[in-house]
């Protein structure tokens, strides 16, 4: 039997819900919307970190290869 997942809410979340929750399972990061916890997205730590950096910086166009 596997241990139940422990979901964490963002510190920016409202008490009424409407937040993103995440947990780790093996080498994956799982994300879900608190309003519909049956829909779960799966990604890696690296891809999530890259996504959050793009949001923070505000850029995210196609990457160009480095010379």
Backbone as CSV, one residue per row, in Angstrom:
resi,resn,N_x,N_y,N_z,CA_x,CA_y,CA_z,C_x,C_y,C_z
1,UNK,0.842,-1.185,0.000,0.000,0.000,0.000,0.883,1.243,0.000
2,UNK,0.538,2.211,-0.823,1.336,3.434,-0.897,0.792,4.477,0.075
3,UNK,1.683,5.331,0.523,1.284,6.401,1.446,0.459,7.437,0.703
4,UNK,-0.516,8.039,1.367,-1.317,9.081,0.694,-0.449,10.299,0.373
5,UNK,-0.786,10.960,-0.711,-0.048,12.165,-1.099,-0.427,13.309,-0.172
6,UNK,0.553,14.101,0.182,0.308,15.288,1.019,0.445,16.504,0.115
7,UNK,-0.691,17.151,-0.167,-0.731,18.296,-1.069,-0.447,19.573,-0.296
8,UNK,0.315,20.483,-0.903,0.628,21.780,-0.303,0.039,22.884,-1.149
9,UNK,-0.502,23.902,-0.475,-1.044,25.070,-1.170,0.011,26.171,-1.201
10,UNK,-0.102,27.009,-2.183,0.760,28.171,-2.272,0.501,29.097,-1.092
11,UNK,1.522,29.798,-0.665,1.337,30.782,0.407,0.515,31.975,-0.068
12,UNK,0.335,32.109,-1.370,-0.475,33.183,-1.933,-1.956,32.799,-2.044
13,UNK,-2.301,31.591,-1.672,-3.664,31.100,-1.838,-4.632,31.779,-0.872
14,UNK,-5.867,31.857,-1.314,-6.944,32.370,-0.484,-7.512,31.217,0.347
15,UNK,-8.087,31.527,1.492,-8.689,30.505,2.332,-9.913,29.871,1.684
16,UNK,-10.584,30.579,0.761,-11.787,30.066,0.125,-11.467,29.001,-0.925
17,UNK,-10.245,28.709,-1.173,-9.871,27.769,-2.225,-9.248,28.521,-3.373
18,UNK,-9.621,28.154,-4.594,-9.090,28.815,-5.783,-7.573,28.887,-5.762
19,UNK,-6.952,27.755,-5.557,-5.497,27.764,-5.494,-4.930,26.539,-6.199
20,UNK,-3.656,26.602,-6.443,-2.922,25.479,-7.001,-2.264,24.746,-5.847
21,UNK,-2.354,23.428,-5.877,-1.713,22.596,-4.874,-0.680,21.729,-5.573
22,UNK,0.374,21.372,-4.850,1.375,20.505,-5.446,1.919,19.520,-4.438
23,UNK,2.465,18.449,-4.980,3.104,17.424,-4.172,4.166,16.735,-5.025
24,UNK,5.032,15.992,-4.377,6.054,15.217,-5.091,5.713,13.739,-4.961
25,UNK,5.947,13.015,-6.037,5.724,11.571,-6.041,6.809,10.935,-6.889
26,UNK,7.704,10.222,-6.253,8.849,9.678,-6.975,9.693,10.828,-7.489
27,UNK,9.998,10.850,-8.769,10.767,11.946,-9.353,9.900,12.996,-10.009
28,UNK,8.575,12.907,-9.830,7.655,13.826,-10.494,7.068,14.835,-9.514
29,UNK,6.627,15.953,-10.069,5.876,16.954,-9.319,4.461,16.930,-9.870
30,UNK,3.479,16.828,-8.987,2.080,16.791,-9.385,1.425,18.099,-8.969
31,UNK,0.629,18.667,-9.865,-0.085,19.915,-9.597,-1.572,19.698,-9.843
32,UNK,-2.401,20.380,-9.044,-3.846,20.305,-9.244,-4.488,21.609,-8.796
33,UNK,-5.678,21.841,-9.284,-6.490,22.996,-8.911,-7.376,22.554,-7.754
34,UNK,-7.416,23.338,-6.695,-8.197,22.929,-5.526,-9.679,22.789,-5.831
35,UNK,-10.185,23.535,-6.809,-11.600,23.443,-7.167,-11.934,22.147,-7.896
36,UNK,-10.959,21.502,-8.532,-11.180,20.248,-9.249,-9.979,19.339,-9.027
37,UNK,-9.869,18.728,-7.853,-8.681,17.938,-7.523,-8.550,16.636,-8.293
38,UNK,-9.537,16.302,-9.129,-9.425,15.073,-9.912,-8.534,15.241,-11.128
39,UNK,-8.281,16.486,-11.545,-7.407,16.764,-12.685,-6.013,17.066,-12.151
40,UNK,-5.058,16.226,-12.495,-3.696,16.371,-11.978,-2.726,16.464,-13.152
41,UNK,-1.867,17.477,-13.125,-0.808,17.635,-14.118,0.481,17.089,-13.520
42,UNK,1.291,16.475,-14.358,2.558,15.914,-13.904,3.695,16.565,-14.674
43,UNK,4.754,16.919,-13.953,5.927,17.524,-14.579,7.158,17.118,-13.776
44,UNK,8.298,17.649,-14.169,9.535,17.413,-13.420,9.866,18.656,-12.604
45,UNK,10.739,18.492,-11.648,11.178,19.648,-10.845,11.856,20.694,-11.731
46,UNK,12.660,20.224,-12.685,13.374,21.145,-13.557,12.409,21.944,-14.433
47,UNK,11.434,21.266,-15.009,10.471,21.965,-15.868,9.607,22.928,-15.063
48,UNK,9.220,22.552,-13.852,8.445,23.461,-13.009,9.275,24.683,-12.641
49,UNK,10.534,24.487,-12.296,11.407,25.613,-11.961,11.575,26.544,-13.157
50,UNK,11.739,25.977,-14.345,11.866,26.777,-15.560,10.583,27.570,-15.819
51,UNK,9.433,26.926,-15.668,8.135,27.589,-15.849,7.974,28.754,-14.868
52,UNK,8.297,28.533,-13.607,8.169,29.595,-12.603,9.128,30.748,-12.879
53,UNK,10.323,30.442,-13.372,11.274,31.491,-13.724,10.745,32.339,-14.867
54,UNK,10.147,31.694,-15.867,9.576,32.433,-16.997,8.470,33.364,-16.504
55,UNK,7.628,32.873,-15.616,6.560,33.708,-15.064,7.153,34.886,-14.295
56,UNK,8.153,34.621,-13.490,8.767,35.662,-12.665,9.437,36.736,-13.521
57,UNK,10.172,36.323,-14.541,10.909,37.251,-15.388,9.992,37.907,-16.413
58,UNK,8.977,37.178,-16.853,8.035,37.728,-17.816,8.452,37.539,-19.254
59,UNK,9.361,36.617,-19.502,9.749,36.301,-20.866,9.504,34.825,-21.090
60,UNK,9.469,34.435,-22.304,9.256,33.014,-22.533,9.107,32.649,-23.981
61,UNK,9.609,33.494,-24.851,9.551,33.159,-26.269,10.398,31.953,-26.564
62,UNK,10.412,31.545,-27.788,11.226,30.376,-28.170,12.687,30.598,-27.839
63,UNK,13.313,29.566,-27.349,14.734,29.661,-27.027,15.567,29.543,-28.285
64,UNK,16.626,30.303,-28.334,17.549,30.208,-29.459,18.784,29.450,-28.996
65,UNK,19.332,28.598,-29.839,20.525,27.843,-29.468,21.696,28.775,-29.188
66,UNK,22.469,28.402,-28.213,23.683,29.168,-27.901,24.807,28.711,-28.798
67,UNK,25.646,29.648,-29.188,26.772,29.318,-30.072,27.898,28.681,-29.293
